[in-house]
């Protein structure tokens, strides 16, 4: 097990925000750089950010 940060607010709320912002940057970059893996990375980041946002609201 790993120790949970105290308080949990930065880990639970701010981490999904960063994932969504970084996923958006990667998605825009994927439009211009035409690499086969960038859309998959962007989709993974955005899905993880959305799941984290749902967990943060719960």
N, CA, C, O and CB atoms as a CASP TS submission, in Angstrom:
PFRMAT TS
TARGET T0000
AUTHOR 0000-0000-0000
METHOD Language model
MODEL 1
PARENT N/A
ATOM      1  N   UNK     1       0.839  -1.181   0.000  1.00  0.00           N
ATOM      2  CA  UNK     1       0.000   0.000   0.000  1.00  0.00           C
ATOM      3  C   UNK     1       0.879   1.237   0.000  1.00  0.00           C
ATOM      4  O   UNK     1       2.017   1.212   0.468  1.00  0.00           O
ATOM      5  CB  UNK     1      -0.952   0.002   1.210  1.00  0.00           C
ATOM      6  N   UNK     2       0.344   2.292  -0.521  1.00  0.00           N
ATOM      7  CA  UNK     2       1.041   3.560  -0.501  1.00  0.00           C
ATOM      8  C   UNK     2       0.296   4.517   0.434  1.00  0.00           C
ATOM      9  O   UNK     2      -0.923   4.420   0.580  1.00  0.00           O
ATOM     10  CB  UNK     2       1.160   4.152  -1.935  1.00  0.00           C
ATOM     11  N   UNK     3       1.021   5.433   1.061  1.00  0.00           N
ATOM     12  CA  UNK     3       0.348   6.352   1.978  1.00  0.00           C
ATOM     13  C   UNK     3      -0.490   7.370   1.215  1.00  0.00           C
ATOM     14  O   UNK     3      -0.062   7.887   0.183  1.00  0.00           O
ATOM     15  CB  UNK     3       1.372   7.071   2.863  1.00  0.00           C
ATOM     16  N   UNK     4      -1.662   7.648   1.717  1.00  0.00           N
ATOM     17  CA  UNK     4      -2.533   8.643   1.110  1.00  0.00           C
ATOM     18  C   UNK     4      -2.115  10.032   1.569  1.00  0.00           C
ATOM     19  O   UNK     4      -1.792  10.222   2.742  1.00  0.00           O
ATOM     20  CB  UNK     4      -4.011   8.371   1.463  1.00  0.00           C
ATOM     21  N   UNK     5      -2.117  10.997   0.670  1.00  0.00           N
ATOM     22  CA  UNK     5      -1.757  12.350   1.079  1.00  0.00           C
ATOM     23  C   UNK     5      -2.814  12.928   2.020  1.00  0.00           C
ATOM     24  O   UNK     5      -3.996  12.594   1.938  1.00  0.00           O
ATOM     25  CB  UNK     5      -1.586  13.255  -0.152  1.00  0.00           C
ATOM     26  N   UNK     6      -2.366  13.780   2.890  1.00  0.00           N
ATOM     27  CA  UNK     6      -3.286  14.396   3.828  1.00  0.00           C
ATOM     28  C   UNK     6      -3.126  15.898   3.720  1.00  0.00           C
ATOM     29  O   UNK     6      -2.023  16.368   3.999  1.00  0.00           O
ATOM     30  CB  UNK     6      -3.035  13.905   5.283  1.00  0.00           C
ATOM     31  N   UNK     7      -4.070  16.669   3.359  1.00  0.00           N
ATOM     32  CA  UNK     7      -5.457  16.347   3.061  1.00  0.00           C
ATOM     33  C   UNK     7      -5.613  15.773   1.652  1.00  0.00           C
ATOM     34  O   UNK     7      -4.730  15.926   0.808  1.00  0.00           O
ATOM     35  CB  UNK     7      -6.325  17.586   3.219  1.00  0.00           C
ATOM     36  N   UNK     8      -6.710  15.133   1.418  1.00  0.00           N
ATOM     37  CA  UNK     8      -6.943  14.462   0.135  1.00  0.00           C
ATOM     38  C   UNK     8      -7.427  15.406  -0.960  1.00  0.00           C
ATOM     39  O   UNK     8      -7.429  15.018  -2.128  1.00  0.00           O
ATOM     40  CB  UNK     8      -7.948  13.358   0.316  1.00  0.00           C
ATOM     41  N   UNK     9      -7.832  16.614  -0.633  1.00  0.00           N
ATOM     42  CA  UNK     9      -8.370  17.532  -1.633  1.00  0.00           C
ATOM     43  C   UNK     9      -7.439  17.722  -2.832  1.00  0.00           C
ATOM     44  O   UNK     9      -7.916  17.606  -3.961  1.00  0.00           O
ATOM     45  CB  UNK     9      -8.648  18.870  -0.993  1.00  0.00           C
ATOM     46  N   UNK    10      -6.148  18.007  -2.664  1.00  0.00           N
ATOM     47  CA  UNK    10      -5.296  18.183  -3.851  1.00  0.00           C
ATOM     48  C   UNK    10      -5.231  16.944  -4.732  1.00  0.00           C
ATOM     49  O   UNK    10      -5.225  17.053  -5.958  1.00  0.00           O
ATOM     50  CB  UNK    10      -3.900  18.559  -3.427  1.00  0.00           C
ATOM     51  N   UNK    11      -5.183  15.774  -4.120  1.00  0.00           N
ATOM     52  CA  UNK    11      -5.057  14.543  -4.901  1.00  0.00           C
ATOM     53  C   UNK    11      -6.350  14.197  -5.619  1.00  0.00           C
ATOM     54  O   UNK    11      -6.318  13.734  -6.760  1.00  0.00           O
ATOM     55  CB  UNK    11      -4.644  13.388  -4.003  1.00  0.00           C
ATOM     56  N   UNK    12      -7.477  14.412  -4.978  1.00  0.00           N
ATOM     57  CA  UNK    12      -8.751  13.972  -5.546  1.00  0.00           C
ATOM     58  C   UNK    12      -9.330  14.994  -6.521  1.00  0.00           C
ATOM     59  O   UNK    12      -9.920  14.615  -7.533  1.00  0.00           O
ATOM     60  CB  UNK    12      -9.750  13.702  -4.435  1.00  0.00           C
ATOM     61  N   UNK    13      -9.171  16.267  -6.233  1.00  0.00           N
ATOM     62  CA  UNK    13      -9.813  17.295  -7.057  1.00  0.00           C
ATOM     63  C   UNK    13      -8.883  17.840  -8.131  1.00  0.00           C
ATOM     64  O   UNK    13      -9.297  17.986  -9.281  1.00  0.00           O
ATOM     65  CB  UNK    13     -10.300  18.433  -6.183  1.00  0.00           C
ATOM     66  N   UNK    14      -7.645  18.142  -7.788  1.00  0.00           N
ATOM     67  CA  UNK    14      -6.768  18.808  -8.742  1.00  0.00           C
ATOM     68  C   UNK    14      -6.156  17.857  -9.760  1.00  0.00           C
ATOM     69  O   UNK    14      -5.864  18.270 -10.883  1.00  0.00           O
ATOM     70  CB  UNK    14      -5.676  19.520  -8.011  1.00  0.00           C
ATOM     71  N   UNK    15      -5.959  16.614  -9.404  1.00  0.00           N
ATOM     72  CA  UNK    15      -5.369  15.658 -10.345  1.00  0.00           C
ATOM     73  C   UNK    15      -6.254  15.440 -11.586  1.00  0.00           C
ATOM     74  O   UNK    15      -5.723  15.437 -12.696  1.00  0.00           O
ATOM     75  CB  UNK    15      -5.129  14.321  -9.642  1.00  0.00           C
ATOM     76  N   UNK    16      -7.577  15.259 -11.447  1.00  0.00           N
ATOM     77  CA  UNK    16      -8.401  15.142 -12.659  1.00  0.00           C
ATOM     78  C   UNK    16      -8.404  16.407 -13.515  1.00  0.00           C
ATOM     79  O   UNK    16      -8.497  16.332 -14.741  1.00  0.00           O
ATOM     80  CB  UNK    16      -9.819  14.802 -12.276  1.00  0.00           C
ATOM     81  N   UNK    17      -8.302  17.565 -12.870  1.00  0.00           N
ATOM     82  CA  UNK    17      -8.241  18.815 -13.640  1.00  0.00           C
ATOM     83  C   UNK    17      -6.991  18.821 -14.509  1.00  0.00           C
ATOM     84  O   UNK    17      -7.052  19.179 -15.685  1.00  0.00           O
ATOM     85  CB  UNK    17      -8.252  20.053 -12.697  1.00  0.00           C
ATOM     86  N   UNK    18      -5.868  18.428 -13.940  1.00  0.00           N
ATOM     87  CA  UNK    18      -4.612  18.378 -14.696  1.00  0.00           C
ATOM     88  C   UNK    18      -4.699  17.339 -15.813  1.00  0.00           C
ATOM     89  O   UNK    18      -4.223  17.583 -16.922  1.00  0.00           O
ATOM     90  CB  UNK    18      -3.427  18.055 -13.759  1.00  0.00           C
ATOM     91  N   UNK    19      -5.302  16.185 -15.532  1.00  0.00           N
ATOM     92  CA  UNK    19      -5.443  15.159 -16.571  1.00  0.00           C
ATOM     93  C   UNK    19      -6.283  15.658 -17.745  1.00  0.00           C
ATOM     94  O   UNK    19      -5.943  15.407 -18.901  1.00  0.00           O
ATOM     95  CB  UNK    19      -6.072  13.893 -15.982  1.00  0.00           C
ATOM     96  N   UNK    20      -7.366  16.355 -17.459  1.00  0.00           N
ATOM     97  CA  UNK    20      -8.232  16.866 -18.526  1.00  0.00           C
ATOM     98  C   UNK    20      -7.515  17.946 -19.336  1.00  0.00           C
ATOM     99  O   UNK    20      -7.596  17.957 -20.564  1.00  0.00           O
ATOM    100  CB  UNK    20      -9.542  17.427 -17.936  1.00  0.00           C
ATOM    101  N   UNK    21      -6.818  18.849 -18.655  1.00  0.00           N
ATOM    102  CA  UNK    21      -6.082  19.895 -19.377  1.00  0.00           C
ATOM    103  C   UNK    21      -4.956  19.299 -20.224  1.00  0.00           C
ATOM    104  O   UNK    21      -4.774  19.686 -21.379  1.00  0.00           O
ATOM    105  CB  UNK    21      -5.507  20.923 -18.387  1.00  0.00           C
ATOM    106  N   UNK    22      -4.204  18.362 -19.654  1.00  0.00           N
ATOM    107  CA  UNK    22      -3.108  17.740 -20.401  1.00  0.00           C
ATOM    108  C   UNK    22      -3.647  16.890 -21.554  1.00  0.00           C
ATOM    109  O   UNK    22      -3.042  16.852 -22.625  1.00  0.00           O
ATOM    110  CB  UNK    22      -2.243  16.875 -19.463  1.00  0.00           C
ATOM    111  N   UNK    23      -4.766  16.217 -21.347  1.00  0.00           N
ATOM    112  CA  UNK    23      -5.385  15.451 -22.424  1.00  0.00           C
ATOM    113  C   UNK    23      -5.825  16.330 -23.574  1.00  0.00           C
ATOM    114  O   UNK    23      -5.717  15.944 -24.737  1.00  0.00           O
ATOM    115  CB  UNK    23      -6.563  14.680 -21.901  1.00  0.00           C
ATOM    116  N   UNK    24      -6.323  17.515 -23.249  1.00  0.00           N
ATOM    117  CA  UNK    24      -6.715  18.466 -24.293  1.00  0.00           C
ATOM    118  C   UNK    24      -5.506  18.943 -25.082  1.00  0.00           C
ATOM    119  O   UNK    24      -5.564  19.054 -26.307  1.00  0.00           O
ATOM    120  CB  UNK    24      -7.444  19.664 -23.680  1.00  0.00           C
ATOM    121  N   UNK    25      -4.408  19.225 -24.384  1.00  0.00           N
ATOM    122  CA  UNK    25      -3.179  19.646 -25.075  1.00  0.00           C
ATOM    123  C   UNK    25      -2.665  18.536 -25.982  1.00  0.00           C
ATOM    124  O   UNK    25      -2.241  18.805 -27.106  1.00  0.00           O
ATOM    125  CB  UNK    25      -2.089  20.043 -24.057  1.00  0.00           C
ATOM    126  N   UNK    26      -2.697  17.313 -25.516  1.00  0.00           N
ATOM    127  CA  UNK    26      -2.241  16.178 -26.336  1.00  0.00           C
ATOM    128  C   UNK    26      -3.170  15.972 -27.527  1.00  0.00           C
ATOM    129  O   UNK    26      -2.704  15.633 -28.615  1.00  0.00           O
ATOM    130  CB  UNK    26      -2.168  14.884 -25.488  1.00  0.00           C
ATOM    131  N   UNK    27      -4.476  16.171 -27.344  1.00  0.00           N
ATOM    132  CA  UNK    27      -5.419  16.017 -28.452  1.00  0.00           C
ATOM    133  C   UNK    27      -5.181  17.069 -29.529  1.00  0.00           C
ATOM    134  O   UNK    27      -5.226  16.759 -30.720  1.00  0.00           O
ATOM    135  CB  UNK    27      -6.860  16.106 -27.942  1.00  0.00           C
ATOM    136  N   UNK    28      -4.931  18.297 -29.125  1.00  0.00           N
ATOM    137  CA  UNK    28      -4.636  19.349 -30.108  1.00  0.00           C
ATOM    138  C   UNK    28      -3.310  19.067 -30.791  1.00  0.00           C
ATOM    139  O   UNK    28      -3.177  19.287 -31.995  1.00  0.00           O
ATOM    140  CB  UNK    28      -4.605  20.741 -29.437  1.00  0.00           C
ATOM    141  N   UNK    29      -2.335  18.588 -30.049  1.00  0.00           N
ATOM    142  CA  UNK    29      -1.045  18.231 -30.634  1.00  0.00           C
ATOM    143  C   UNK    29      -1.192  17.080 -31.621  1.00  0.00           C
ATOM    144  O   UNK    29      -0.497  17.039 -32.636  1.00  0.00           O
ATOM    145  CB  UNK    29      -0.045  17.858 -29.536  1.00  0.00           C
ATOM    146  N   UNK    30      -2.089  16.151 -31.331  1.00  0.00           N
ATOM    147  CA  UNK    30      -2.301  15.007 -32.221  1.00  0.00           C
ATOM    148  C   UNK    30      -2.836  15.440 -33.579  1.00  0.00           C
ATOM    149  O   UNK    30      -2.583  14.779 -34.586  1.00  0.00           O
ATOM    150  CB  UNK    30      -3.262  14.012 -31.583  1.00  0.00           C
ATOM    151  N   UNK    31      -3.567  16.537 -33.613  1.00  0.00           N
ATOM    152  CA  UNK    31      -4.091  17.034 -34.889  1.00  0.00           C
ATOM    153  C   UNK    31      -2.948  17.483 -35.790  1.00  0.00           C
ATOM    154  O   UNK    31      -3.001  17.297 -37.005  1.00  0.00           O
ATOM    155  CB  UNK    31      -5.080  18.199 -34.657  1.00  0.00           C
ATOM    156  N   UNK    32      -1.923  18.071 -35.200  1.00  0.00           N
ATOM    157  CA  UNK    32      -0.844  18.638 -35.990  1.00  0.00           C
ATOM    158  C   UNK    32       0.327  17.681 -36.229  1.00  0.00           C
ATOM    159  O   UNK    32       1.018  17.808 -37.239  1.00  0.00           O
ATOM    160  CB  UNK    32      -0.345  19.865 -35.321  1.00  0.00           C
ATOM    161  N   UNK    33       0.562  16.735 -35.329  1.00  0.00           N
ATOM    162  CA  UNK    33       1.749  15.885 -35.454  1.00  0.00           C
ATOM    163  C   UNK    33       1.500  14.532 -36.103  1.00  0.00           C
ATOM    164  O   UNK    33       2.468  13.861 -36.462  1.00  0.00           O
ATOM    165  CB  UNK    33       2.335  15.667 -34.115  1.00  0.00           C
ATOM    166  N   UNK    34       0.298  14.110 -36.268  1.00  0.00           N
ATOM    167  CA  UNK    34      -0.041  12.870 -36.997  1.00  0.00           C
ATOM    168  C   UNK    34       0.761  11.656 -36.556  1.00  0.00           C
ATOM    169  O   UNK    34       1.281  10.915 -37.390  1.00  0.00           O
ATOM    170  CB  UNK    34       0.167  13.075 -38.469  1.00  0.00           C
ATOM    171  N   UNK    35       0.863  11.453 -35.265  1.00  0.00           N
ATOM    172  CA  UNK    35       1.476  10.235 -34.739  1.00  0.00           C
ATOM    173  C   UNK    35       0.356   9.271 -34.392  1.00  0.00           C
ATOM    174  O   UNK    35      -0.702   9.696 -33.929  1.00  0.00           O
ATOM    175  CB  UNK    35       2.381  10.532 -33.490  1.00  0.00           C
ATOM    176  N   UNK    36       0.571   7.978 -34.608  1.00  0.00           N
ATOM    177  CA  UNK    36      -0.513   7.007 -34.435  1.00  0.00           C
ATOM    178  C   UNK    36      -0.924   6.854 -32.980  1.00  0.00           C
ATOM    179  O   UNK    36      -2.070   6.498 -32.705  1.00  0.00           O
ATOM    180  CB  UNK    36      -0.100   5.661 -34.987  1.00  0.00           C
ATOM    181  N   UNK    37      -0.022   7.112 -32.043  1.00  0.00           N
ATOM    182  CA  UNK    37      -0.314   6.864 -30.631  1.00  0.00           C
ATOM    183  C   UNK    37      -0.895   8.080 -29.909  1.00  0.00           C
ATOM    184  O   UNK    37      -1.494   7.917 -28.846  1.00  0.00           O
ATOM    185  CB  UNK    37       0.938   6.422 -29.928  1.00  0.00           C
ATOM    186  N   UNK    38      -0.744   9.276 -30.439  1.00  0.00           N
ATOM    187  CA  UNK    38      -1.203  10.468 -29.730  1.00  0.00           C
ATOM    188  C   UNK    38      -2.717  10.518 -29.509  1.00  0.00           C
ATOM    189  O   UNK    38      -3.142  10.904 -28.420  1.00  0.00           O
ATOM    190  CB  UNK    38      -0.778  11.684 -30.485  1.00  0.00           C
ATOM    191  N   UNK    39      -3.549  10.147 -30.484  1.00  0.00           N
ATOM    192  CA  UNK    39      -4.991  10.137 -30.176  1.00  0.00           C
ATOM    193  C   UNK    39      -5.358   9.150 -29.073  1.00  0.00           C
ATOM    194  O   UNK    39      -6.265   9.411 -28.283  1.00  0.00           O
ATOM    195  CB  UNK    39      -5.782   9.805 -31.424  1.00  0.00           C
ATOM    196  N   UNK    40      -4.656   8.017 -29.015  1.00  0.00           N
ATOM    197  CA  UNK    40      -4.929   7.038 -27.961  1.00  0.00           C
ATOM    198  C   UNK    40      -4.506   7.564 -26.599  1.00  0.00           C
ATOM    199  O   UNK    40      -5.204   7.365 -25.605  1.00  0.00           O
ATOM    200  CB  UNK    40      -4.212   5.722 -28.257  1.00  0.00           C
ATOM    201  N   UNK    41      -3.367   8.232 -26.558  1.00  0.00           N
ATOM    202  CA  UNK    41      -2.895   8.815 -25.298  1.00  0.00           C
ATOM    203  C   UNK    41      -3.860   9.906 -24.842  1.00  0.00           C
ATOM    204  O   UNK    41      -4.197   9.991 -23.661  1.00  0.00           O
ATOM    205  CB  UNK    41      -1.459   9.389 -25.455  1.00  0.00           C
ATOM    206  N   UNK    42      -4.302  10.739 -25.784  1.00  0.00           N
ATOM    207  CA  UNK    42      -5.241  11.806 -25.440  1.00  0.00           C
ATOM    208  C   UNK    42      -6.555  11.219 -24.929  1.00  0.00           C
ATOM    209  O   UNK    42      -7.112  11.705 -23.945  1.00  0.00           O
ATOM    210  CB  UNK    42      -5.499  12.713 -26.659  1.00  0.00           C
ATOM    211  N   UNK    43      -7.044  10.189 -25.585  1.00  0.00           N
ATOM    212  CA  UNK    43      -8.290   9.564 -25.146  1.00  0.00           C
ATOM    213  C   UNK    43      -8.139   8.947 -23.763  1.00  0.00           C
ATOM    214  O   UNK    43      -9.038   9.066 -22.930  1.00  0.00           O
ATOM    215  CB  UNK    43      -8.734   8.500 -26.148  1.00  0.00           C
ATOM    216  N   UNK    44      -7.019   8.293 -23.511  1.00  0.00           N
ATOM    217  CA  UNK    44      -6.780   7.699 -22.193  1.00  0.00           C
ATOM    218  C   UNK    44      -6.721   8.766 -21.104  1.00  0.00           C
ATOM    219  O   UNK    44      -7.298   8.593 -20.030  1.00  0.00           O
ATOM    220  CB  UNK    44      -5.480   6.892 -22.202  1.00  0.00           C
ATOM    221  N   UNK    45      -6.028   9.866 -21.379  1.00  0.00           N
ATOM    222  CA  UNK    45      -5.937  10.942 -20.396  1.00  0.00           C
ATOM    223  C   UNK    45      -7.310  11.554 -20.114  1.00  0.00           C
ATOM    224  O   UNK    45      -7.648  11.827 -18.962  1.00  0.00           O
ATOM    225  CB  UNK    45      -4.969  12.025 -20.885  1.00  0.00           C
ATOM    226  N   UNK    46      -8.091  11.764 -21.161  1.00  0.00           N
ATOM    227  CA  UNK    46      -9.405  12.367 -20.973  1.00  0.00           C
ATOM    228  C   UNK    46     -10.368  11.431 -20.252  1.00  0.00           C
ATOM    229  O   UNK    46     -11.173  11.880 -19.437  1.00  0.00           O
ATOM    230  CB  UNK    46      -9.987  12.769 -22.310  1.00  0.00           C
ATOM    231  N   UNK    47     -10.294  10.144 -20.541  1.00  0.00           N
ATOM    232  CA  UNK    47     -11.156   9.186 -19.843  1.00  0.00           C
ATOM    233  C   UNK    47     -10.766   9.098 -18.367  1.00  0.00           C
ATOM    234  O   UNK    47     -11.635   9.066 -17.495  1.00  0.00           O
ATOM    235  CB  UNK    47     -11.068   7.789 -20.506  1.00  0.00           C
ATOM    236  N   UNK    48      -9.475   9.059 -18.089  1.00  0.00           N
ATOM    237  CA  UNK    48      -9.033   9.024 -16.692  1.00  0.00           C
ATOM    238  C   UNK    48      -9.405  10.311 -15.964  1.00  0.00           C
ATOM    239  O   UNK    48      -9.789  10.274 -14.794  1.00  0.00           O
ATOM    240  CB  UNK    48      -7.519   8.798 -16.616  1.00  0.00           C
ATOM    241  N   UNK    49      -9.294  11.441 -16.644  1.00  0.00           N
ATOM    242  CA  UNK    49      -9.693  12.707 -16.040  1.00  0.00           C
ATOM    243  C   UNK    49     -11.184  12.758 -15.775  1.00  0.00           C
ATOM    244  O   UNK    49     -11.609  13.275 -14.742  1.00  0.00           O
ATOM    245  CB  UNK    49      -9.291  13.861 -16.929  1.00  0.00           C
ATOM    246  N   UNK    50     -11.985  12.232 -16.687  1.00  0.00           N
ATOM    247  CA  UNK    50     -13.439  12.209 -16.475  1.00  0.00           C
ATOM    248  C   UNK    50     -13.812  11.287 -15.331  1.00  0.00           C
ATOM    249  O   UNK    50     -14.679  11.620 -14.523  1.00  0.00           O
ATOM    250  CB  UNK    50     -14.161  11.771 -17.749  1.00  0.00           C
ATOM    251  N   UNK    51     -13.166  10.130 -15.253  1.00  0.00           N
ATOM    252  CA  UNK    51     -13.446   9.204 -14.138  1.00  0.00           C
ATOM    253  C   UNK    51     -13.009   9.828 -12.811  1.00  0.00           C
ATOM    254  O   UNK    51     -13.693   9.674 -11.799  1.00  0.00           O
ATOM    255  CB  UNK    51     -12.720   7.841 -14.357  1.00  0.00           C
ATOM    256  N   UNK    52     -11.898  10.514 -12.811  1.00  0.00           N
ATOM    257  CA  UNK    52     -11.438  11.188 -11.603  1.00  0.00           C
ATOM    258  C   UNK    52     -12.368  12.326 -11.199  1.00  0.00           C
ATOM    259  O   UNK    52     -12.589  12.560 -10.010  1.00  0.00           O
ATOM    260  CB  UNK    52     -10.033  11.719 -11.806  1.00  0.00           C
ATOM    261  N   UNK    53     -12.914  13.035 -12.191  1.00  0.00           N
ATOM    262  CA  UNK    53     -13.854  14.107 -11.892  1.00  0.00           C
ATOM    263  C   UNK    53     -15.147  13.541 -11.300  1.00  0.00           C
ATOM    264  O   UNK    53     -15.727  14.125 -10.384  1.00  0.00           O
ATOM    265  CB  UNK    53     -14.157  14.923 -13.160  1.00  0.00           C
ATOM    266  N   UNK    54     -15.586  12.417 -11.824  1.00  0.00           N
ATOM    267  CA  UNK    54     -16.777  11.771 -11.238  1.00  0.00           C
ATOM    268  C   UNK    54     -16.497  11.323  -9.808  1.00  0.00           C
ATOM    269  O   UNK    54     -17.349  11.469  -8.932  1.00  0.00           O
ATOM    270  CB  UNK    54     -17.219  10.558 -12.094  1.00  0.00           C
ATOM    271  N   UNK    55     -15.309  10.781  -9.570  1.00  0.00           N
ATOM    272  CA  UNK    55     -14.955  10.359  -8.211  1.00  0.00           C
ATOM    273  C   UNK    55     -14.838  11.574  -7.284  1.00  0.00           C
ATOM    274  O   UNK    55     -15.191  11.489  -6.108  1.00  0.00           O
ATOM    275  CB  UNK    55     -13.626   9.560  -8.219  1.00  0.00           C
ATOM    276  N   UNK    56     -14.351  12.692  -7.800  1.00  0.00           N
ATOM    277  CA  UNK    56     -14.214  13.885  -6.963  1.00  0.00           C
ATOM    278  C   UNK    56     -15.557  14.477  -6.586  1.00  0.00           C
ATOM    279  O   UNK    56     -15.705  15.041  -5.501  1.00  0.00           O
ATOM    280  CB  UNK    56     -13.383  14.928  -7.673  1.00  0.00           C
ATOM    281  N   UNK    57     -16.535  14.357  -7.466  1.00  0.00           N
ATOM    282  CA  UNK    57     -17.850  14.884  -7.132  1.00  0.00           C
ATOM    283  C   UNK    57     -18.626  13.957  -6.208  1.00  0.00           C
ATOM    284  O   UNK    57     -19.557  14.385  -5.527  1.00  0.00           O
ATOM    285  CB  UNK    57     -18.643  15.128  -8.390  1.00  0.00           C
ATOM    286  N   UNK    58     -18.243  12.700  -6.188  1.00  0.00           N
ATOM    287  CA  UNK    58     -18.915  11.727  -5.344  1.00  0.00           C
ATOM    288  C   UNK    58     -18.428  11.880  -3.923  1.00  0.00           C
ATOM    289  O   UNK    58     -18.871  11.150  -3.036  1.00  0.00           O
ATOM    290  CB  UNK    58     -18.679  10.295  -5.849  1.00  0.00           C
TER
END
